[in-house]
Amino acid sequence: MTQLLAGRVALVTGAGRGIGARTAQRFAGCGAKVAVNYLRDQAAAESVVRAISDAGGCALAVRADVRDADAVADMVASVTDRLGPPDTLVLNADAGGFRPTPAMRLEVAAYETRLVDEMRAAFTPVRAVVPGMLRIGRGTILAISSALCRAPVPGFSTLAVSKAALESFVRALAVELGPQGIRVNTIEASMIEGENSDVVPDEQREALRHLVPLRRLGRPDDVAGIATLIASDLAGFVNGAAVPVNGGQVLY
């Protein structure tokens, strides 16, 4: 397992905590050099880098707002200079603030803002790293999505809509980039412990837990483990897929 991603250079956006942090650590533990992207919490990102280094891995923290094309271009240039051109990209950064709100209390601007931010957070890093992937003739892009786009719950319509758009983007990329050796996939995660803890009340988390056949919420490592598998050559014929990580909450 320690060599599953040997020789890879991975860029994980929003990797200072939660799913992104565990994915970065998993990738590094499997032999990849990892760029840990963050926007605000430098200390958290550097903590992830230290954990990777202490375990014998190679990582660096890189700051950028992934919605900002110039900032992302500078970030990718820095990663390329210090680690090599990224051949693995995980789109995990949050697309902006979110508060559960019933759809009929929203204005159309709420959907416009969320959709634009979601697409910028995905498209901008993709646009920056794909040229390098094309030069080497291979690459893997993995977007972290949500089970909400298939099974919405009250109050989360903007998130459900934006993640559905993200998954459509992934499928389009899978068709366009597949012939050049670049695989593009999605992980559809259900509620994850520690994620969105500031916007989802405890009672709602408890109710969600009882909807899951495994009777627990997901953990960051549940997503990170599947991300590692999909990024590896073991999943070399998986392209354009939406892989569920939800404990059986949503079956399809």
C-alpha positions in Angstrom: 0.0 0.0 0.0 2.8 2.4 0.7 3.7 2.4 -3.0 0.2 2.7 -4.4 0.8 6.3 -5.5 4.5 6.2 -5.8 5.9 8.8 -8.2 2.7 10.9 -8.2 2.4 14.6 -7.5 -1.0 15.4 -5.9 -2.6 18.8 -5.4 -5.5 18.6 -2.8 -7.5 21.8 -2.5 -9.0 22.7 0.8 -6.7 20.3 2.5 -6.2 22.1 5.9 -8.8 20.0 7.7 -11.4 17.2 7.4 -11.6 15.3 4.1 -8.9 17.3 2.4 -6.4 16.8 5.2 -7.0 13.1 5.5 -6.8 12.7 1.7 -3.5 14.5 1.6 -2.2 12.3 4.4 -3.4 9.1 2.8 -1.9 10.1 -0.6 1.4 10.8 1.0 1.3 7.6 3.0 1.0 5.8 -0.4 4.0 7.5 -1.9 2.7 10.6 -3.5 4.3 14.1 -3.0 1.4 16.3 -1.9 0.6 20.0 -2.1 -1.8 21.0 0.7 -3.8 23.9 -0.5 -5.4 26.3 2.0 -7.0 29.8 1.9 -7.1 31.2 5.4 -5.8 28.7 8.0 -2.1 28.5 7.4 -1.5 26.9 10.8 -3.9 24.0 10.0 -2.3 23.4 6.6 1.2 23.4 8.1 0.0 21.0 10.7 -1.0 18.6 8.0 2.4 19.0 6.3 4.2 18.3 9.6 2.1 15.1 10.1 3.0 13.9 6.6 6.7 14.8 7.1 6.8 13.1 10.5 5.5 9.9 8.9 8.2 10.1 6.3 6.2 11.7 3.4 6.8 14.7 1.3 4.4 17.7 1.4 4.2 21.5 1.2 1.5 24.0 2.1 0.3 26.3 -0.7 -2.0 29.2 -0.3 -4.6 30.2 -2.9 -8.2 31.1 -3.4 -9.1 28.3 -5.8 -11.7 30.6 -7.4 -9.0 33.1 -8.4 -7.3 32.2 -11.7 -4.1 34.2 -11.1 -3.7 32.8 -7.6 -4.2 29.3 -8.8 -1.7 29.7 -11.7 0.9 31.0 -9.2 0.1 28.0 -6.9 0.5 25.4 -9.6 3.8 27.1 -10.8 5.1 26.9 -7.2 4.1 23.2 -6.8 5.6 22.4 -10.2 8.9 24.1 -9.2 9.1 22.4 -5.8 7.5 19.0 -6.3 7.0 18.5 -10.1 3.9 19.0 -12.3 0.7 17.8 -10.5 -0.7 14.6 -12.1 -3.4 14.1 -9.5 -5.9 16.8 -8.5 -8.5 16.6 -5.8 -11.2 19.2 -5.9 -12.2 19.5 -2.3 -12.2 23.2 -1.4 -15.5 24.6 -0.1 -17.2 26.9 -2.7 -18.1 29.5 -0.1 -20.3 30.1 2.9 -23.5 28.0 3.3 -26.5 28.2 5.6 -29.4 25.8 5.5 -32.4 27.8 4.2 -35.8 26.6 2.8 -35.9 27.1 -1.0 -38.9 29.4 -0.9 -37.1 31.8 1.4 -34.2 32.2 -1.1 -33.8 34.7 -4.0 -32.3 33.5 -7.3 -29.1 35.3 -6.4 -28.4 32.7 -3.8 -28.3 30.0 -6.5 -26.3 32.1 -8.9 -23.7 32.8 -6.2 -23.4 29.2 -5.1 -23.3 27.9 -8.7 -20.6 30.4 -9.8 -18.5 29.7 -6.8 -18.8 26.0 -7.1 -17.8 26.0 -10.8 -14.9 28.5 -10.2 -13.6 26.3 -7.4 -13.6 23.3 -9.8 -12.8 24.8 -13.2 -10.0 27.1 -12.2 -7.7 24.4 -10.7 -8.6 22.1 -13.6 -7.7 24.7 -16.2 -4.4 25.2 -14.4 -3.2 21.6 -14.1 -4.6 19.9 -17.2 -1.9 21.3 -19.5 0.8 19.6 -17.4 -1.2 16.4 -17.5 -1.5 16.6 -21.2 2.2 17.0 -21.6 2.9 13.7 -19.7 -0.1 11.9 -21.2 -1.8 10.9 -18.0 -3.6 12.4 -15.0 -6.4 11.9 -12.4 -9.0 14.5 -11.3 -11.3 13.7 -8.4 -14.1 16.0 -7.3 -15.6 15.7 -3.8 -19.4 16.0 -4.2 -22.4 15.3 -2.0 -25.2 12.7 -1.8 -27.5 15.7 -1.6 -27.5 16.1 -5.3 -29.4 12.7 -5.5 -31.2 12.8 -2.2 -31.8 16.4 -1.2 -33.0 17.3 2.3 -34.9 20.4 3.3 -32.9 23.6 3.5 -30.0 22.3 1.3 -31.3 23.1 -2.2 -28.5 25.5 -3.2 -25.9 22.8 -2.2 -27.8 20.1 -4.0 -28.0 22.1 -7.2 -24.4 23.3 -7.1 -23.1 19.7 -6.5 -25.3 18.4 -9.3 -23.6 21.0 -11.6 -20.2 19.9 -10.4 -21.0 16.3 -11.3 -22.2 17.2 -14.7 -18.9 19.1 -15.2 -17.0 16.0 -14.2 -18.9 13.8 -16.7 -18.2 16.3 -19.5 -14.5 16.4 -18.6 -14.3 12.6 -18.4 -15.5 12.4 -22.0 -13.3 15.2 -23.3 -10.1 14.3 -21.4 -10.3 10.5 -21.3 -8.8 10.1 -24.8 -5.7 12.0 -23.5 -5.2 9.6 -20.6 -6.9 11.8 -18.0 -9.5 10.1 -15.7 -12.1 12.3 -14.0 -14.4 11.0 -11.3 -16.6 12.1 -8.4 -17.0 10.9 -4.8 -20.6 11.5 -3.5 -20.2 11.7 0.3 -23.0 11.8 2.8 -22.8 13.9 6.0 -19.2 13.6 7.4 -18.3 14.0 11.0 -16.7 17.3 11.6 -17.7 18.8 8.3 -20.2 21.7 8.3 -20.4 21.4 12.0 -21.1 25.1 12.3 -24.3 25.0 10.1 -25.9 21.6 10.8 -27.6 21.4 14.3 -26.8 18.4 16.5 -30.4 17.2 16.4 -30.3 17.1 12.6 -27.0 15.2 12.6 -28.6 12.6 15.0 -31.6 12.3 12.7 -29.3 11.7 9.7 -27.3 9.1 11.6 -30.5 7.0 12.0 -31.1 7.2 8.3 -27.8 5.4 7.5 -28.0 1.6 7.6 -24.6 1.5 9.2 -26.0 3.8 11.9 -23.2 6.3 11.9 -22.1 9.3 9.9 -19.1 9.2 7.6 -15.6 10.0 8.7 -13.0 11.9 6.7 -11.0 8.8 6.4 -13.9 7.0 4.8 -13.7 9.4 1.9 -9.9 9.6 1.9 -9.6 5.8 1.5 -11.8 5.7 -1.5 -10.1 8.8 -3.0 -6.8 6.9 -2.7 -8.2 3.9 -4.5 -9.7 5.9 -7.3 -6.6 8.0 -7.8 -4.5 4.8 -8.1 -3.9 2.6 -11.1 -6.1 -0.1 -9.4 -9.0 2.1 -10.7 -7.4 2.7 -14.0 -10.6 1.9 -16.0 -12.9 4.0 -13.8 -13.8 7.3 -15.6 -16.8 9.6 -15.3 -18.1 7.7 -12.3 -19.9 9.0 -9.2 -18.8 6.8 -6.4 -21.1 6.7 -3.3 -19.6 6.9 0.2 -22.7 7.1 2.3 -23.1 3.9 4.4 -26.1 2.9 2.3 -28.1 6.0 2.9 -28.6 6.5 -0.8 -28.8 3.4 -2.9 -28.5 3.4 -6.7 
